[in-house]
Amino acid sequence: QVQLVESGGGLVQAGGSLTLSCAASASIFSFAMGWYRQPPGKQRELVATITSGGSTNYADSVKGRFTISRDNAKNTMYLQMNSLKPEDTAVYYCAADQDYSDYNGFGSWGQGTQVTVSS
């Protein structure tokens, strides 16, 4: 397990950009990591994942607009969000796990950071 802290959320106009950061309390070298979000009144949904080797996967709703990346030297993961839409408004969570799979999911979670996109 590892402790995760998100930052970088805020209020932005539609079409704008934000970069979220997820700082880990220990080395993330061997961890798969991901970003999830929970829109108001809806269930949490996957946004993007990145393996320990750097392979990425995105939800269809964010493909071409969001970029997930990691800096193992800084124990930090990022989510660059461009061309933001009001429907991107949500609490964004980062997650990590050394044994991630679609079946097992992620074991470590951050506390979340609010992203609000105004129209």
N, C-alpha and C positions, 0 to 999 in steps of 0.2 A: 504494500500500500504506500501511497505517497500523498502528501497534502497539496492541494491546488488552490490558487488564488487568482481569480479573474480580475481584469481591469480594462478600462478603455471604453466602457459603455457611455451612453449619453443621449442627448437630443440632437437630431440632425434633420435637415429638410430632405424631402424626396429628391433623389438624384445625387445626393451627397455620398460621402465615404466616411468610414470609421475603421479603425484597426483595434481589435481586441487582443489582449495578451493573457496568457495563462502561465503563471510562475509556479514551478514545482519545488517542493522542499528537499528533493534529492535528485540524483541523476535520473534522467528520463531516457537514457541511451537505449535501453532494451524494452521500452514501453511503446505500445500502440496508444494513440491519443485521438481524441475526438471533440467536436463541438456539437452540442445539442441546443435546442431552444424550445421555450414554452410560451406560445402566444397567449394573450388574455383569454381565459375561458376555454382553452383547448389543451390537448394532451402534449406532452413533451415529444419532440420529433428530432430525428437525426439531421444535422446540417452537413457535416463533413468528418471524415476520418483520415488519419495518416499513420501508416505503419512505422515500425522502428527502422525499416529500410527506406522510408520516404515515399512509398506508394500512397496515392490519395484516392478518395472516393467522395462524391458530392451528391446531395439530394438534387433532383431535377430542378427544383424551384430556385436553386442558387447557382447552378452551373453557368460558367461564363461571367459571373458577377463577383463571387467570393473565391478567395484563395487561402487554403490552409497551408501552414508551413511550421517548421520547428527549427530551433537552434539548440542542439544538445549541449553545446559549451555553456550556454546560459540557462539551461534547464527550463526553457520557455517555449511555448507554442503560441502561434499567432493565427488570427483570422482577419484577413484583409477583406473588407466589405465595400464594394463599389456599386454605383447605380442603385442605391437603396430605395426600397419601396415601402409604403405604409404597411403592407402586409408582412414586412420583415420585423415589425415591432414585436418584441418578446423579451423574456429573460433568457440570456444566453449562458449556458453552462459548459465548462470544460470537463473532460473525463480522461482517465488513463488506466491502463492495465497491462501487466506483463504477459497475460495469457488471454488477451482479447480474442473473441470469436463472435460471430453473429449469435451463437447460442449462449455463450457465457456472458457477453456484454462487458461493461466496464465496472471495475470495483471501486475506483476512487473518483470522487466528484468535488468540484468547487462549489462555492456558495451562490454563484450566479451574478451576472451584471446586466442591468436593464439597458436595452436599446429601444429608443422611441424614434420613429420616423414620421415626421409631420408632412401632410399633403399640401 
